[in-house]
Amino acid sequence: MAELKEIDFIYKQNLESDIIEYLSQRLKIDLRDAMEKYYSSKLANQIENGENGIDNLDYKNLAEDLLENELKIL
């Protein structure tokens, strides 16, 4: 069971890393700014808590949703 929790933790870390890198490239900002935007979002909390299986969605879709709904960037 501990192994499953570790795999889940690593998966979420990779997902967050992919989202942050995508935001950085899409907004043409450095990684620190992208991290700030991501970790201050509702999306980060939803992924951390595994709400509604959101952590199983594609990182690009999640990042685009963040841009459109939380950061209001189209």
DOMAR-551028 format. One record per atom (N, C-alpha, C): residue number from 0; residue in three letters; chain; x, y, z. Coordinates in nm, 3 decimals. Each point is the difference from the previous one (the first is absolute). Last residue first. Layout:
DOMAR-551028
NUM|ALA|A|X|Y|Z;
...
END
This chain:
DOMAR-551028
73|LEU|A|-0.710|3.406|-2.253;
73|LEU|A|-0.058|-0.082|-0.109;
73|LEU|A|0.104|-0.039|-0.099;
72|ILE|A|-0.037|0.139|0.547;
72|ILE|A|0.080|0.020|-0.120;
72|ILE|A|-0.054|-0.092|-0.107;
71|LYS|A|-0.115|0.050|0.493;
71|LYS|A|-0.078|0.080|-0.098;
71|LYS|A|0.082|0.037|-0.122;
70|LEU|A|0.083|-0.278|0.413;
70|LEU|A|0.088|0.111|-0.035;
70|LEU|A|-0.063|0.092|-0.104;
69|GLU|A|-0.244|-0.378|0.160;
69|GLU|A|0.056|0.065|0.120;
69|GLU|A|0.086|0.121|-0.034;
68|ASN|A|-0.227|-0.258|-0.347;
68|ASN|A|-0.096|0.020|0.109;
68|ASN|A|0.056|0.073|0.122;
67|GLU|A|0.259|-0.103|-0.414;
67|GLU|A|-0.130|0.057|-0.039;
67|GLU|A|-0.086|0.038|0.120;
66|LEU|A|0.429|-0.212|0.061;
66|LEU|A|0.017|0.127|-0.072;
66|LEU|A|-0.134|0.068|-0.026;
65|LEU|A|-0.004|-0.433|0.186;
65|LEU|A|0.052|0.097|0.096;
65|LEU|A|0.014|0.137|-0.065;
64|ASP|A|-0.111|-0.355|-0.277;
64|ASP|A|-0.113|0.032|0.087;
64|ASP|A|0.041|0.105|0.103;
63|GLU|A|0.335|-0.174|-0.268;
63|GLU|A|-0.086|0.088|-0.079;
63|GLU|A|-0.123|0.041|0.080;
62|ALA|A|0.289|-0.315|0.195;
62|ALA|A|0.065|0.131|-0.009;
62|ALA|A|-0.086|0.099|-0.078;
61|LEU|A|-0.147|-0.447|0.025;
61|LEU|A|-0.007|0.062|0.132;
61|LEU|A|0.061|0.140|-0.003;
60|ASN|A|0.033|-0.260|-0.387;
60|ASN|A|-0.139|0.038|0.023;
60|ASN|A|-0.016|0.071|0.134;
59|LYS|A|0.419|-0.180|-0.099;
59|LYS|A|-0.028|0.114|-0.089;
59|LYS|A|-0.144|0.049|0.020;
58|TYR|A|0.149|-0.390|0.234;
58|TYR|A|0.055|0.124|0.054;
58|TYR|A|-0.029|0.121|-0.087;
57|ASP|A|-0.326|-0.435|0.036;
57|ASP|A|0.120|0.041|-0.072;
57|ASP|A|0.049|0.136|0.051;
56|LEU|A|-0.286|-0.318|0.335;
56|LEU|A|-0.018|0.068|-0.128;
56|LEU|A|0.134|0.043|-0.059;
55|ASN|A|-0.085|-0.206|0.438;
55|ASN|A|0.013|-0.097|-0.108;
55|ASN|A|-0.018|0.062|-0.138;
54|ASP|A|-0.053|0.225|0.429;
54|ASP|A|0.141|-0.028|-0.021;
54|ASP|A|0.023|-0.105|-0.109;
53|ILE|A|-0.436|0.123|0.158;
53|ILE|A|0.056|0.104|-0.087;
53|ILE|A|0.148|-0.027|-0.031;
52|GLY|A|-0.364|-0.239|0.270;
52|GLY|A|0.092|-0.063|-0.095;
52|GLY|A|0.067|0.098|-0.094;
51|ASN|A|-0.289|0.129|0.374;
51|ASN|A|-0.072|-0.044|-0.120;
51|ASN|A|0.090|-0.063|-0.106;
50|GLU|A|0.284|0.207|0.371;
50|GLU|A|-0.144|0.024|-0.013;
50|GLU|A|-0.053|-0.045|-0.136;
49|GLY|A|0.450|-0.010|0.258;
49|GLY|A|-0.054|-0.103|-0.088;
49|GLY|A|-0.149|0.012|-0.022;
48|ASN|A|0.330|0.285|0.251;
48|ASN|A|-0.104|-0.076|0.071;
48|ASN|A|-0.060|-0.113|-0.084;
47|GLU|A|0.332|0.290|-0.186;
47|GLU|A|0.057|-0.049|0.125;
47|GLU|A|-0.099|-0.090|0.075;
46|ILE|A|-0.148|0.226|-0.385;
46|ILE|A|0.090|-0.109|-0.034;
46|ILE|A|0.058|-0.061|0.127;
45|GLN|A|-0.269|0.376|0.052;
45|GLN|A|-0.081|-0.111|-0.049;
45|GLN|A|0.088|-0.120|-0.034;
44|ASN|A|0.209|0.404|0.125;
44|ASN|A|-0.067|-0.063|0.115;
44|ASN|A|-0.082|-0.122|-0.043;
43|ALA|A|0.200|0.259|-0.337;
43|ALA|A|0.104|-0.065|0.079;
43|ALA|A|-0.060|-0.073|0.120;
42|LEU|A|-0.287|0.267|-0.266;
42|LEU|A|0.039|-0.124|-0.067;
42|LEU|A|0.105|-0.076|0.080;
41|LYS|A|-0.140|0.436|0.119;
41|LYS|A|-0.091|-0.103|0.050;
41|LYS|A|0.038|-0.136|-0.058;
40|SER|A|0.391|0.371|0.035;
40|SER|A|-0.127|-0.027|-0.067;
40|SER|A|-0.083|-0.106|0.073;
39|SER|A|0.461|0.170|0.075;
39|SER|A|-0.099|0.087|0.062;
39|SER|A|-0.140|-0.023|-0.060;
38|TYR|A|0.388|-0.233|-0.158;
38|TYR|A|-0.019|-0.037|0.140;
38|TYR|A|-0.096|0.093|0.074;
37|TYR|A|0.109|0.084|-0.468;
37|TYR|A|-0.059|-0.132|0.019;
37|TYR|A|-0.032|-0.026|0.147;
36|LYS|A|0.222|0.400|-0.118;
36|LYS|A|-0.136|0.000|-0.053;
36|LYS|A|-0.069|-0.135|0.026;
35|GLU|A|0.452|0.038|0.119;
35|GLU|A|-0.082|0.086|0.086;
35|GLU|A|-0.145|-0.001|-0.046;
34|MET|A|0.317|-0.221|-0.266;
34|MET|A|-0.025|-0.073|0.124;
34|MET|A|-0.090|0.079|0.092;
33|ALA|A|0.147|0.208|-0.391;
33|ALA|A|-0.099|-0.103|-0.032;
33|ALA|A|-0.034|-0.081|0.125;
32|ASP|A|0.342|0.315|0.035;
32|ASP|A|-0.130|0.067|-0.014;
32|ASP|A|-0.111|-0.101|-0.030;
31|ARG|A|0.438|-0.166|0.018;
31|ARG|A|-0.041|0.047|0.133;
31|ARG|A|-0.137|0.069|-0.006;
30|LEU|A|0.213|-0.141|-0.405;
30|LEU|A|-0.062|-0.109|0.076;
30|LEU|A|-0.046|0.044|0.139;
29|ASP|A|0.016|0.368|-0.392;
29|ASP|A|0.095|-0.096|0.056;
29|ASP|A|-0.073|-0.100|0.089;
28|ILE|A|-0.245|0.208|-0.430;
28|ILE|A|0.047|0.049|0.130;
28|ILE|A|0.098|-0.102|0.056;
27|LYS|A|-0.320|0.001|-0.403;
27|LYS|A|0.134|0.057|-0.020;
27|LYS|A|0.050|0.070|0.128;
26|LEU|A|-0.411|-0.266|-0.085;
26|LEU|A|-0.007|0.141|0.040;
26|LEU|A|0.131|0.074|-0.022;
25|ARG|A|-0.036|-0.466|-0.111;
25|ARG|A|-0.119|0.063|-0.059;
25|ARG|A|-0.008|0.149|0.030;
24|GLN|A|0.346|-0.271|0.196;
24|GLN|A|0.016|0.012|-0.146;
24|GLN|A|-0.115|0.078|-0.062;
23|SER|A|-0.025|-0.090|0.460;
23|SER|A|0.118|0.081|-0.026;
23|SER|A|0.018|0.025|-0.149;
22|LEU|A|-0.334|-0.300|0.143;
22|LEU|A|-0.037|0.140|0.027;
22|LEU|A|0.115|0.094|-0.032;
21|TYR|A|0.088|-0.460|-0.031;
21|TYR|A|-0.091|0.042|-0.106;
21|TYR|A|-0.041|0.147|0.019;
20|GLU|A|0.253|-0.202|0.338;
20|GLU|A|0.083|0.021|-0.120;
20|GLU|A|-0.086|0.049|-0.116;
19|ILE|A|-0.226|-0.119|0.392;
19|ILE|A|0.081|0.120|0.022;
19|ILE|A|0.086|0.030|-0.122;
18|ILE|A|-0.249|-0.399|-0.001;
18|ILE|A|-0.090|0.116|-0.006;
18|ILE|A|0.080|0.129|0.013;
17|ASP|A|0.232|-0.405|0.057;
17|ASP|A|-0.040|0.018|-0.140;
17|ASP|A|-0.090|0.122|-0.017;
16|SER|A|0.122|-0.123|0.437;
16|SER|A|0.117|0.047|-0.072;
16|SER|A|-0.033|0.027|-0.147;
15|GLU|A|-0.326|-0.202|0.271;
15|GLU|A|0.018|0.141|0.036;
15|GLU|A|0.118|0.061|-0.075;
14|LEU|A|-0.070|-0.460|-0.055;
14|LEU|A|-0.112|0.075|-0.058;
14|LEU|A|0.015|0.149|0.028;
13|ASN|A|0.304|-0.292|0.205;
13|ASN|A|0.026|0.011|-0.144;
13|ASN|A|-0.109|0.079|-0.071;
12|GLN|A|-0.061|-0.093|0.456;
12|GLN|A|0.115|0.090|-0.017;
12|GLN|A|0.030|0.021|-0.148;
11|LYS|A|-0.326|-0.316|0.112;
11|LYS|A|-0.049|0.136|0.021;
11|LYS|A|0.112|0.102|-0.016;
10|TYR|A|0.118|-0.455|-0.021;
10|TYR|A|-0.086|0.034|-0.112;
10|TYR|A|-0.050|0.144|0.010;
9|ILE|A|0.239|-0.181|0.362;
9|ILE|A|0.090|0.029|-0.113;
9|ILE|A|-0.082|0.041|-0.123;
8|PHE|A|-0.243|-0.139|0.377;
8|PHE|A|0.072|0.123|0.030;
8|PHE|A|0.089|0.041|-0.117;
7|ASP|A|-0.217|-0.416|-0.024;
7|ASP|A|-0.097|0.109|-0.013;
7|ASP|A|0.067|0.136|0.023;
6|ILE|A|0.254|-0.384|0.081;
6|ILE|A|-0.023|0.014|-0.144;
6|ILE|A|-0.096|0.116|-0.027;
5|GLU|A|0.074|-0.117|0.446;
5|GLU|A|0.119|0.060|-0.056;
5|GLU|A|-0.015|0.024|-0.150;
4|LYS|A|-0.340|-0.231|0.228;
4|LYS|A|0.000|0.140|0.040;
4|LYS|A|0.121|0.073|-0.058;
3|LEU|A|-0.023|-0.463|-0.066;
3|LEU|A|-0.106|0.067|-0.077;
3|LEU|A|-0.006|0.149|0.034;
2|GLU|A|0.286|-0.275|0.251;
2|GLU|A|0.053|0.016|-0.134;
2|GLU|A|-0.100|0.073|-0.089;
1|ALA|A|-0.123|-0.128|0.435;
1|ALA|A|0.090|0.115|0.004;
1|ALA|A|0.057|0.028|-0.138;
0|MET|A|-0.263|-0.385|0.061;
0|MET|A|-0.082|0.120|0.000;
0|MET|A|0.086|0.126|0.000;
END
